[in-house]
Amino acid sequence: MKDMTIVLGITGGIAAYKAAMLASLLTKRGAKVITVMTKGATAFITPLTLQSLTHQPVYTDIFDERDPSRITHIDLADSADLVVVAPATADFIARAAQGMADDLLTAVLLATTAPVVLAPAMNVHMYAHPIFLQNLERLRDVGYYVAEPGVGPLACGYTGKGRLMEPDEIVEFMDMVLTPKRMSGKRVLITAGPTRERIDPVRYLSNDSTGTMGYALAQMAWRMGASVTLVSGPVAIKPPLGVDVVNVESAAEMREIVLARASEQDAIIMAAAVADYRPGTVSERKLKKDDGTRSIELVKTPDILMDLREAKGRHTFVTGFAAETHDAEFYAKKKLLEKGADMLVLNNVLEPGAGFGPGTNKVTVFFADDTSVDVEKQPKLDVAKELLAMISERLQGQKDLANDQSVDSV
C-alpha cells in the first residue's frame, strides 16, 4: 500500500473508535489516508483524531468545497486507489445499495471506480435481517468486497455475528483485494509447522520449525485468490484470514488429513517440518526420572511426500521442502527425484536469515525438468509470493498443454 491513496469512510456506529487504529496502521504502511466521515461518525470520534493520525485533511460535509477548481466528492473518488468503509452501518449499506448520494461518503462511493471494501458492524439481529442481507448482496453483485464481521460480544450486550473485523485483519483483507488473482479458482493445500511425536503425556520429540514459512504461503495463496487449506502442526501463530486451518499434532495425523484431501487439490505445498522418527512405544503415564540411563526406540514416521505420488490428483502440482545443513543441493535433488515432486524448495538452515525462526528466508528452487531458481533473502511473505508465482506459472502451463492436447485430439 506504500504511496497509495486510501479513502477511509467512517459511519456512525460504536465501532467507529476502531477506525482510528485502522487509519494508523494504513498510515504506517506508507499509504496516504484521506478520511471521510458521516455526521453520525462525528458523534463517536472526532475529525481531529483522524487528522492527527493520518496527517491528512478530514472531510465531513458534501458542501465543504475547499478548492474552487475541484468538486470534492469527484476529486476524492478519482484520487482513490481503494475505498474502505469501516465501520459500515446498516443504514449506510441500505443507502449505498439504493445508489443514494445524499452525503459525501455515499457520493464518493457512487463516483469512484476504485475497489470498495465494506466492513459491516452492527447488532446481531440487524446483521441477520433479510432486508439487510439483500442490501449487502446487492453491493456484492456490483463488485464491492465485504470484510465479514466477527462473532463475539457486541456493545449492545448481545453476543453473535456483527463485531467489526479487527483493524489488522481489515488491512490484510485490503491487501487481498489489491493482490492480482493469479490463483483464482485454484485449490491449494499447504502443510506448516513441526509435528510432535509423543514420548509420554508431557514429553515429545519435535524440531525448531515455527511454521512461519507455511503460514506465509497460506496467507499469500489466499491473497492471490486460491481456496486454501492449511494443515498445521503446533505453532504459536494466529491463523491466516480466509484460510481453512486444520490443526494436527503428529506425522500420522498430518498424513491422514493430507492424503484424504490430496486428490481434490490443484497444488499441494509440503512446507511442514515433519518428524522423521517417533518413539516405538508411548507411555500412558509420565516417565519418572531414575538413577540410570534410559533408551528410546525410534521408528520411522510415514513419508507423506512419498505417499502423495499415489494419493494426489492426476494434474496436482506437488511442492516439497528440504531443510538441510550440509551437501544441501545433493540432498535436495535426491529428494526431488525419489519423492516424485514437481518442485523442491531447499533451505540451508545454517545460513543467516534462512530456515527456521527468522522472519526472512533464502531458498533455492529445483524443478523436475532439472532447472533451478535462486530466491534471494527477503521477508518470508515475499518469498511465498515468488514461490506461488512459480507454481501458478506451471499450473497455467499444464492447463495450456491439456488444452492443446484436447484440440489435437479433435
C-alpha positions in Angstrom: 0.0 0.0 0.0 3.0 2.3 0.0 2.3 5.6 -1.8 -1.3 4.5 -2.5 -4.3 6.8 -1.7 -6.8 5.2 0.6 -10.1 6.9 1.2 -11.3 5.8 4.7 -15.0 6.1 5.2 -16.3 6.1 8.8 -20.0 5.8 9.6 -22.0 6.3 12.8 -21.6 3.2 14.9 -19.9 2.5 18.2 -17.1 0.6 16.4 -16.0 3.9 14.8 -13.4 4.1 17.5 -11.6 1.2 15.8 -11.2 3.3 12.7 -8.5 5.3 14.5 -6.3 2.2 14.7 -7.1 1.3 11.1 -6.1 4.8 10.0 -2.9 4.5 12.0 -2.0 1.1 10.5 -2.6 2.2 7.0 -0.5 5.4 7.5 2.4 3.3 8.9 2.2 1.1 5.8 3.0 4.3 3.8 -0.5 5.0 2.4 -2.0 8.4 2.1 -5.2 8.1 4.1 -7.9 10.6 3.5 -10.9 10.3 5.9 -14.5 10.9 5.0 -16.9 10.8 8.0 -20.6 10.8 8.1 -22.4 13.2 10.5 -23.2 10.2 12.7 -19.5 9.2 12.8 -18.5 12.5 14.3 -20.7 11.7 17.3 -18.4 8.8 18.2 -14.9 10.0 17.2 -13.7 13.5 16.3 -12.3 14.5 12.9 -9.2 16.0 14.8 -8.3 12.4 15.9 -8.2 11.1 12.4 -6.4 14.2 11.1 -3.7 13.8 13.8 -3.2 10.1 12.9 -3.1 10.5 9.1 -1.6 14.0 8.7 -4.2 14.5 6.0 -7.5 16.6 5.8 -10.7 15.0 7.1 -14.0 15.6 5.2 -17.4 15.6 6.8 -19.7 17.8 4.6 -20.6 17.3 0.9 -20.9 21.0 0.6 -17.4 21.7 2.0 -15.8 22.7 -1.3 -12.3 23.7 -0.2 -10.8 24.2 -3.7 -13.0 26.1 -6.2 -11.2 24.4 -9.1 -12.3 20.9 -7.9 -15.5 19.2 -6.9 -14.7 17.5 -3.6 -16.5 14.2 -4.0 -15.3 13.7 -7.6 -11.7 14.6 -6.6 -11.8 12.1 -3.7 -13.3 9.4 -5.9 -10.8 9.9 -8.7 -7.8 10.0 -6.4 -8.6 6.8 -4.5 -6.7 3.6 -5.2 -9.1 1.9 -2.8 -12.1 3.0 -0.7 -12.7 1.2 2.6 -15.7 1.9 4.9 -15.2 0.8 8.4 -17.4 0.5 10.2 -20.3 0.3 7.7 -23.6 0.6 9.4 -26.9 -1.0 8.3 -28.2 2.5 7.4 -25.2 3.3 5.3 -25.3 0.0 3.5 -29.0 0.5 2.8 -28.4 3.9 1.3 -25.4 2.7 -0.7 -27.4 -0.3 -2.1 -30.0 2.1 -3.4 -27.4 4.2 -5.2 -28.1 7.3 -3.0 -25.6 10.1 -2.8 -27.1 12.2 0.0 -23.9 12.7 1.9 -20.2 13.0 1.0 -19.4 9.3 1.6 -22.2 7.8 -0.5 -21.4 10.3 -3.2 -17.7 9.2 -3.2 -18.8 5.6 -3.5 -21.1 6.3 -6.4 -18.4 8.3 -8.2 -15.3 6.1 -7.7 -14.0 3.4 -10.0 -11.6 2.1 -7.4 -12.2 -1.1 -5.4 -14.5 -0.7 -2.5 -14.3 -2.6 0.8 -17.1 -2.6 3.3 -16.6 -3.7 6.9 -20.1 -4.0 8.4 -20.6 -3.7 12.2 -24.0 -3.8 13.9 -26.3 -5.7 16.2 -26.5 -9.4 15.6 -30.2 -9.3 14.7 -29.7 -6.4 12.4 -27.0 -8.2 10.6 -29.2 -11.3 10.2 -32.2 -9.3 8.9 -33.3 -10.4 5.4 -33.6 -6.8 4.2 -30.0 -6.0 5.3 -28.7 -9.2 3.8 -30.4 -8.3 0.5 -28.8 -4.9 0.5 -25.4 -6.4 1.2 -25.8 -9.0 -1.5 -26.7 -6.2 -4.0 -23.5 -4.4 -3.2 -21.5 -7.7 -3.6 -23.2 -8.1 -7.0 -21.9 -4.8 -8.3 -18.3 -5.7 -7.2 -18.0 -4.4 -3.6 -15.8 -6.5 -1.3 -17.3 -7.4 2.2 -15.0 -7.9 5.1 -17.3 -10.1 7.1 -17.8 -9.2 10.8 -16.6 -11.5 13.5 -18.6 -13.3 16.2 -18.2 -12.0 19.7 -19.6 -9.7 22.4 -21.3 -6.6 21.0 -21.7 -3.1 22.5 -25.5 -3.7 22.7 -25.0 -6.6 25.1 -25.6 -9.4 22.7 -23.0 -11.9 21.6 -23.0 -13.0 17.9 -22.1 -12.0 14.4 -21.8 -8.3 13.9 -18.5 -7.4 15.5 -16.3 -5.2 13.3 -13.4 -7.1 11.8 -10.2 -6.2 13.7 -8.2 -3.4 12.1 -5.2 -5.6 11.4 -7.4 -8.1 9.6 -9.1 -5.3 7.6 -5.6 -4.3 6.4 -4.9 -7.9 5.4 -8.3 -8.0 3.6 -7.4 -4.9 1.7 -4.1 -6.5 0.7 -6.1 -9.4 -0.7 -8.2 -7.0 -2.7 -5.2 -5.3 -4.1 -3.3 -8.5 -5.0 -3.6 -9.8 -8.6 -5.6 -13.1 -8.6 -3.1 -15.3 -10.2 -4.5 -18.4 -8.4 -8.2 -17.6 -8.7 -10.3 -20.7 -8.6 -7.4 -22.9 -7.6 -7.5 -25.3 -4.6 -4.3 -25.3 -2.6 -3.3 -27.5 0.4 -0.3 -26.4 2.5 1.3 -28.0 5.5 3.1 -26.0 8.1 5.0 -26.1 11.4 6.5 -29.0 13.2 5.0 -32.3 14.3 5.1 -33.7 17.8 5.7 -37.3 18.5 4.7 -38.3 22.0 7.0 -40.0 24.5 4.6 -39.7 27.3 1.7 -37.3 28.3 4.1 -34.4 29.0 7.1 -35.0 26.6 7.5 -35.3 22.9 10.1 -35.3 20.0 9.9 -32.3 17.7 12.0 -29.7 15.9 12.7 -26.0 15.7 10.1 -25.2 12.9 7.9 -22.2 13.8 5.5 -22.6 10.9 6.1 -19.0 9.6 7.0 -20.1 6.0 4.0 -22.3 5.7 1.7 -19.7 7.1 3.1 -17.1 4.8 2.4 -19.4 1.9 -1.2 -19.8 3.0 -1.7 -16.1 3.6 -0.3 -15.2 0.1 -2.2 -18.0 -1.7 -5.4 -16.6 -0.2 -4.5 -13.1 -1.3 -3.9 -14.5 -4.8 -7.4 -15.9 -5.0 -6.9 -19.6 -4.0 -9.1 -21.6 -1.8 -6.6 -22.6 0.9 -6.5 -25.5 3.3 -3.7 -25.2 5.9 -2.8 -28.4 7.8 -0.8 -27.1 10.7 1.3 -28.7 13.4 1.5 -27.0 16.8 2.6 -23.3 16.3 2.1 -20.0 18.1 0.8 -18.1 15.1 -2.5 -16.5 14.5 -4.5 -18.4 11.8 -4.4 -16.5 8.4 -7.5 -14.7 7.3 -9.7 -16.6 4.9 -7.9 -19.9 5.3 -9.3 -23.2 6.4 -7.0 -24.3 9.2 -6.8 -28.0 10.3 -4.7 -28.5 13.4 -2.8 -31.7 13.9 -0.1 -32.9 16.2 1.7 -36.0 14.9 3.0 -37.0 11.5 0.4 -39.7 11.3 -2.4 -37.2 11.9 -1.0 -34.9 9.2 -0.7 -37.8 6.8 -4.3 -38.7 7.3 -5.6 -35.2 6.6 -3.3 -34.6 3.6 -4.0 -37.9 1.8 -7.7 -37.6 2.4 -7.8 -34.2 0.6 -5.0 -34.6 -1.9 -7.0 -35.7 -4.9 -9.1 -32.5 -4.7 -6.2 -30.1 -4.9 -4.6 -28.2 -7.8 -1.5 -27.7 -5.8 0.0 -29.2 -2.6 2.8 -27.5 -0.8 4.5 -29.6 1.9 6.2 -26.9 4.0 5.9 -28.6 7.3 8.9 -30.0 9.1 7.5 -33.5 9.6 9.3 -35.6 12.2 11.3 -38.5 10.6 11.0 -40.7 13.7 8.7 -41.4 16.6 9.1 -43.3 19.8 8.3 -47.0 19.3 6.1 -47.0 22.4 4.2 -44.2 24.1 3.9 -44.3 27.9 0.4 -43.7 29.2 2.0 -42.1 32.3 4.8 -39.6 32.8 8.1 -41.4 32.8 9.8 -40.8 36.1 13.5 -39.9 36.5 15.7 -42.6 38.0 19.4 -43.1 38.6 20.1 -45.0 35.4 20.0 -44.1 31.7 17.0 -44.5 29.5 16.8 -45.5 25.9 14.0 -44.8 23.5 13.5 -47.0 20.5 12.7 -44.8 17.4 10.7 -46.0 14.4 10.2 -44.2 11.1 7.2 -42.0 10.7 5.1 -42.2 7.4 6.6 -40.4 4.4 3.8 -38.1 3.4 5.5 -36.6 0.4 6.3 -40.1 -1.0 2.7 -41.3 -0.3 1.3 -38.3 -2.3 2.6 -40.0 -5.5 -0.4 -42.3 -5.3 -2.9 -40.1 -3.5 -2.7 -36.8 -5.5 -4.9 -35.9 -8.4 -3.7 -36.5 -12.0 -2.7 -32.9 -12.5 -1.9 -31.9 -8.9 1.3 -29.9 -8.7 3.3 -31.0 -5.7 6.0 -29.0 -3.9 8.3 -30.4 -1.3 10.6 -28.6 1.1 14.1 -29.7 2.3 15.8 -28.3 5.3 19.5 -29.2 5.1 22.7 -28.4 6.9 25.3 -30.0 4.6 25.6 -31.2 1.0 22.3 -29.3 0.6 22.0 -29.3 -3.2 22.8 -33.0 -3.4 20.1 -34.0 -0.9 17.5 -31.6 -2.4 17.9 -33.1 -5.9 17.8 -36.6 -4.4 14.6 -35.8 -2.5 13.0 -34.3 -5.6 13.8 -37.4 -7.7 12.9 -40.0 -5.1 9.7 -38.4 -3.9 8.3 -37.7 -7.4 7.6 -34.0 -6.6 7.3 -31.4 -9.3 9.2 -28.7 -7.3 11.5 -28.8 -4.3 12.3 -25.8 -2.1 15.8 -26.0 -0.5 16.5 -24.3 2.8 20.1 -24.3 4.1 19.1 -23.7 7.7 22.6 -22.8 8.8 22.7 -19.7 6.5 22.0 -16.4 8.3 18.4 -15.2 7.7 17.2 -18.5 6.3 15.3 -21.6 7.6 13.6 -21.9 11.0 12.7 -18.9 13.1 13.7 -15.7 11.3 11.2 -13.5 9.6 13.3 -13.8 6.4 14.2 -16.7 4.2 16.5 -17.5 1.3 15.9 -20.6 -0.8 16.8 -22.4 -4.0 14.0 -24.0 -6.0 14.6 -27.1 -8.1 12.2 -28.4 -10.7 11.5 -31.9 -12.1 12.8 -30.6 -15.5 16.3 -30.2 -14.0 16.1 -26.4 -13.8 16.5 -24.3 -10.7 15.9 -20.7 -9.4 17.6 -18.9 -6.5 15.3 -16.7 -4.4 17.3 -14.0 -2.5 16.9 -13.3 1.2 13.8 -11.3 1.9 10.7 -11.4 4.2 9.0 -14.8 4.1 5.8 -13.3 2.8 7.8 -12.1 -0.3 9.5 -15.4 -0.7 6.0 -17.0 -0.6 4.8 -14.7 -3.3 7.7 -15.7 -5.6 7.2 -19.4 -4.9 3.4 -19.2 -5.6 4.1 -17.2 -8.8 6.3 -20.2 -10.0 3.6 -22.7 -9.1 0.9 -20.6 -10.8 3.0 -20.3 -13.9 3.4 -24.1 -14.1 -0.2 -24.7 -13.3 -1.1 -22.5 -16.2 1.4 -24.4 -18.4 -0.3 -27.6 -17.5 -3.7 -26.1 -18.4 -2.4 -24.8 -21.8 -0.8 -28.2 -22.6 -4.1 -30.0 -21.7 -6.0 -27.6 -24.0 -3.6 -28.1 -26.8 -3.8 -31.9 -26.5 -7.6 -31.6 -26.4 -7.6 -29.6 -29.7 -5.2 -32.1 -31.3 -7.5 -35.0 -30.5 -10.5 -33.4 -32.1 
